[in-house]
Amino acid sequence: MRVKAVLLSLAVAGTAFAQGFADMAADVSGFATPARDRSLSFPADHAVHPDFRIEWWYLTATLTGEDGAQYGAQWTLFRTATAPGERSGWLSPQLWMGHAAVTSETTHHVAERLARGGTGQAGVSLGDGAPFEAWIDDWQMLSLAAPGADPLSRLHLIAKDADFGYALDLSAEGPLVLHGEQGYSVKSAAGQASHYYSQPFYTVTGQLDLPDGPIKVSGQAWLDREWSSQPLAPDQTGWDWFSLAFDSGDRLMGFRLRDAGGGFTSGTWIAADGTATPLAPGALDVEPLRTIKVGGRDVPVEWRLTLPEHGLDLTVSALNPNAWMATSIPYWEGPISITGSHAGRGYLEMTGY
């Protein structure tokens, strides 16, 4: 009976994620909604917000191996809810999904985990004398921060699957960054929004475990924290999200929410010292340059980004155009190179194609 219950709960979780993440413009009666006048508070906001429908802890890393090759790594814990609040055991409305990936120029390894809330199989803990931890099964994002430091300032990251895995240590070399209006990030002209902040200043060391054997790596990483209940307007179909780390030390988070008219763009310019300047809607222009067929979809894998107020005119190109996440809710996610007015590396996520 327990096996049947587990299978049923995972089937329900898969359905709920398909509704919760692919239909982000759905009615959200009963759930909390982001408030413009709500101030983010740390470390409390590193934890779960169960009254909101959708939330994630989303880390991407651009890495260089001891062999000189470029790699990307992703570790994500998603939470969605069928109803607001939390209850114990199988009555919990909270559902969890984990994604892990390692991408090289020629390979893209992907794994997924699903879990029901209330059972201890997945979750996020913070406080009561224990360090910050986000987990699903044996995948783990664990704080190694010193007492009194921000819990996300040092992390140990683990993911394992049948044919790949990794163990990475991350140390933040800059502050947390609040997007939009002090963490209130507008997503459409109609006013949809999320609470959104990042830690974009990690340095990384560790090891990838790949089919050809282990490889030592080092590089940079970026953690996104976001929660909402209805982040898309009814006419928006998906998004293109860029996290860019320039050789100058500056960074840029930018996104386009697609609709019939082209899309709503916004983002944050992040100076090397961590000073964040929100971009006005429409200030960032994103233009697809090259599209390929991947995962049965036509997906842009090369883009031009322009931001005149910062002298930005870039071409960003996928390290591996076939970085398709064939998960319960499929999407494209992978490392990118940056050329043009600025040079560097980053990550691109595209949903709704």
C-alpha positions, -999 to 999 in steps of 0.1 A, spaced: 0 0 0 28 24 8 44 19 -26 11 27 -43 7 58 -21 42 70 -31 35 64 -68 2 82 -65 17 111 -47 44 115 -74 18 113 -101 -2 141 -83 31 160 -79 38 158 -117 4 170 -125 6 199 -100 40 209 -113 27 209 -149 -1 232 -137 20 252 -113 50 260 -135 37 257 -170 5 277 -163 18 305 -142 -10 328 -152 -37 306 -136 -61 318 -110 -44 319 -76 -74 325 -52 -64 319 -16 -26 322 -22 -5 352 -10 6 377 -36 38 398 -36 35 432 -20 54 462 -32 59 476 3 71 443 18 108 445 28 129 414 24 144 401 56 175 379 59 182 352 67 144 345 71 136 349 34 161 322 25 135 298 39 101 286 26 71 308 19 43 282 20 15 307 14 28 315 -21 21 290 -49 56 289 -65 91 292 -52 127 281 -61 163 279 -50 181 280 -84 219 277 -88 239 277 -120 276 275 -123 301 282 -152 331 260 -147 365 252 -162 379 217 -158 415 207 -151 414 196 -187 407 231 -199 372 223 -211 342 244 -202 313 230 -182 280 242 -167 262 228 -137 227 234 -125 211 226 -91 175 236 -85 149 229 -59 113 239 -69 83 242 -46 47 244 -57 15 241 -38 -20 229 -44 -32 251 -15 -16 277 7 -1 267 41 15 236 54 1 204 70 19 174 83 24 141 65 5 132 33 -20 160 39 7 186 30 -3 206 -1 34 213 -8 51 195 -37 88 195 -45 108 190 -76 146 189 -80 166 193 -112 203 187 -117 223 190 -149 259 190 -161 266 205 -196 297 203 -217 303 214 -253 292 179 -265 271 164 -236 241 173 -215 233 152 -184 199 158 -167 182 143 -137 149 150 -119 135 142 -84 99 145 -72 87 146 -37 56 152 -15 59 177 13 53 167 49 73 135 46 108 147 51 119 136 16 124 172 5 124 207 20 143 237 33 154 242 69 167 272 87 171 281 123 167 262 156 205 259 158 208 240 125 225 254 94 205 263 63 198 233 42 178 226 10 174 190 0 155 165 -20 164 128 -15 203 128 -13 207 160 -32 218 188 -9 225 225 -7 241 229 28 253 261 44 290 261 57 288 298 67 305 309 99 282 319 128 267 353 123 274 353 85 247 351 59 238 314 56 241 316 18 276 330 19 292 295 19 275 265 5 283 228 -2 263 214 -31 257 177 -40 237 160 -67 240 124 -79 224 103 -107 232 71 -124 256 86 -150 267 119 -134 271 138 -102 290 167 -86 302 180 -53 309 218 -53 320 243 -27 308 279 -31 320 311 -14 303 344 -19 327 373 -28 299 400 -28 266 409 -13 231 397 -19 213 416 -47 177 426 -46 159 429 -80 133 454 -90 121 477 -62 140 463 -32 131 427 -42 97 434 -58 102 424 -94 75 434 -119 70 408 -147 43 425 -169 27 458 -179 -4 445 -161 16 443 -128 23 406 -122 53 404 -99 75 382 -77 98 387 -47 133 381 -62 169 383 -51 202 367 -60 236 359 -48 256 364 -80 291 365 -66 301 329 -58 335 314 -66 334 276 -70 357 247 -66 349 210 -67 345 179 -88 322 166 -115 317 129 -118 311 121 -154 309 88 -174 346 92 -184 356 98 -148 360 125 -122 373 160 -131 383 188 -109 366 222 -117 366 258 -107 346 288 -117 317 311 -108 281 305 -97 249 324 -93 220 316 -70 184 329 -77 157 330 -50 122 338 -62 86 333 -50 52 343 -63 18 330 -70 10 344 -105 42 357 -121 28 357 -157 1 377 -173 -26 357 -192 -11 366 -226 25 357 -216 37 323 -228 71 319 -213 104 336 -206 140 340 -217 163 347 -187 200 356 -188 225 358 -160 258 373 -173 291 377 -155 315 400 -173 353 398 -171 352 434 -157 334 420 -126 301 436 -134 270 415 -139 236 416 -155 204 398 -148 179 403 -177 147 387 -188 120 388 -215 85 376 -208 71 367 -242 37 377 -255 20 383 -288 35 418 -290 71 407 -285 75 407 -248 82 426 -215 119 430 -207 135 441 -175 165 433 -153 192 445 -130 227 460 -137 250 448 -109 283 467 -105 314 448 -94 310 461 -59 274 447 -57 256 480 -63 224 471 -80 206 494 -105 171 482 -117 165 485 -155 134 503 -167 110 481 -186 121 479 -222 156 493 -216 171 459 -224 166 447 -259 169 410 -266 169 396 -302 171 360 -312 198 355 -339 199 317 -345 173 291 -338 176 253 -340 153 223 -335 159 208 -300 135 187 -280 110 190 -309 109 228 -305 124 257 -324 146 272 -297 170 303 -300 205 294 -291 222 327 -301 211 361 -291 219 398 -294 215 419 -262 217 457 -262 215 480 -232 226 515 -244 227 531 -210 256 508 -201 272 507 -235 262 470 -239 260 453 -273 265 416 -269 262 383 -287 255 354 -264 259 318 -277 251 285 -261 280 263 -252 259 233 -261 228 241 -283 212 208 -273 210 216 -236 173 206 -234 159 197 -200 137 167 -208 120 169 -174 83 169 -163 81 205 -174 106 207 -203 127 237 -209 162 248 -222 189 256 -197 226 259 -203 259 279 -201 266 306 -226 296 326 -238 295 364 -241 312 384 -269 309 420 -282 312 451 -261 318 430 -230 332 395 -226 324 368 -201 303 337 -194 268 332 -181 236 311 -181 204 311 -202 170 296 -194 142 295 -219 107 282 -211 74 279 -230 89 269 -263 
